[in-house]
């Protein structure tokens, strides 16, 4: 398994931007597909975005398409989530996750396909 540590969360006004980072250690980062999920208070955890091992494939939830961008830097063992045009409904704890077994883009959205998780970072969006 890989150890994941998220950072970059905080309070932002609606329409603003944040960039989340997730630093990985303890294993070969480029072997992992990476995903971002979020969980708002009182709601189920939901998929946000994912990226394949070398970044050729990405997938986004419909709710964030065109506003969020996932990227990775395998030399820095880090995956990013650039969040623009934030809305109050984007407020949640954001988690990064890693999957070492190969998964297809169709499988990106299922949290059960990820075997390592970070502790989460809080994103708050004021209206």
C-alpha positions in Angstrom: 0.0 0.0 0.0 0.9 3.6 -0.4 0.7 6.4 2.2 -1.3 9.4 1.0 -1.4 12.8 2.5 -3.7 15.5 1.2 -3.3 19.3 1.5 -4.6 22.5 0.0 -8.1 22.6 1.4 -9.5 25.7 3.0 -12.2 28.3 2.9 -12.9 30.0 -0.4 -15.7 32.2 -1.7 -18.1 30.9 -4.4 -16.5 31.4 -7.8 -13.0 31.0 -6.4 -10.3 28.4 -6.9 -8.3 25.9 -4.8 -5.7 23.4 -5.7 -5.5 20.2 -3.7 -2.4 18.1 -3.6 -2.0 14.5 -2.5 1.6 13.4 -1.8 2.3 9.7 -1.9 5.1 7.7 -0.3 6.0 4.1 0.5 5.6 2.6 -2.9 6.1 3.2 -6.6 3.7 6.0 -7.3 3.6 5.5 -11.1 2.1 2.1 -10.5 -1.1 3.6 -9.1 -4.2 5.0 -10.7 -5.3 7.9 -8.5 -8.7 9.3 -7.7 -10.3 12.1 -5.8 -13.5 11.5 -3.9 -15.5 13.8 -1.6 -17.9 13.5 1.2 -20.2 16.3 2.3 -21.7 16.3 5.7 -24.6 13.8 5.9 -24.0 12.5 2.4 -22.4 9.5 0.8 -18.8 9.6 -0.5 -18.8 10.4 -4.2 -16.4 10.2 -7.0 -14.9 13.5 -8.3 -12.0 12.7 -10.7 -9.4 10.0 -11.5 -6.3 9.7 -13.6 -4.5 6.7 -14.9 -0.9 5.7 -14.0 0.9 7.9 -16.5 -1.9 10.4 -16.9 -3.1 9.4 -20.3 -6.7 8.8 -19.2 -8.9 10.9 -16.9 -12.5 10.8 -15.8 -14.7 13.4 -14.1 -18.0 13.4 -12.3 -20.5 15.3 -14.4 -20.9 17.8 -11.6 -17.3 19.0 -11.9 -16.6 18.7 -15.6 -15.2 21.8 -17.0 -14.4 23.2 -13.6 -12.0 20.7 -12.0 -8.8 19.3 -13.5 -6.9 16.3 -12.2 -3.2 16.0 -13.0 -0.2 14.1 -11.6 3.6 14.5 -11.4 5.1 11.1 -11.1 8.5 12.6 -10.5 7.1 14.3 -7.4 4.8 11.4 -6.4 1.9 13.9 -6.3 -1.5 14.1 -7.7 -3.4 17.4 -7.9 -7.0 18.6 -8.2 -7.3 22.1 -9.6 -10.8 23.4 -8.6 -12.1 26.5 -10.3 -15.5 28.2 -10.2 -16.2 26.6 -6.9 -19.8 26.4 -5.8 -21.2 26.0 -2.3 -22.3 22.4 -3.2 -18.6 21.6 -3.7 -18.0 21.9 0.0 -16.9 18.6 1.4 -14.0 16.6 2.8 -11.9 15.6 -0.2 -10.0 12.4 -0.2 -7.4 11.0 -2.6 -7.2 7.3 -3.2 -4.8 5.0 -5.0 -5.4 1.8 -6.9 -2.5 -0.5 -7.6 -4.4 -3.2 -9.5 -5.1 -2.1 -13.0 -8.5 -0.5 -13.4 -10.2 0.8 -16.4 -11.6 4.3 -16.8 -15.1 2.7 -16.3 -13.9 1.4 -12.9 -12.4 4.8 -11.8 -15.7 5.9 -10.3 -16.1 3.0 -7.9 -14.5 3.6 -4.5 -14.2 -0.1 -3.9 -11.5 -0.3 -6.6 -9.1 1.8 -4.5 -7.0 0.2 -1.8 -5.3 3.2 -0.2 -6.9 6.4 1.1 -5.7 9.6 2.6 -7.1 11.3 5.7 -8.9 14.0 3.8 -8.8 17.7 3.5 -11.7 20.1 4.2 -13.0 22.4 1.5 -15.5 25.0 2.5 -17.2 27.3 0.0 -19.0 30.4 1.2 -21.9 31.8 -0.8 
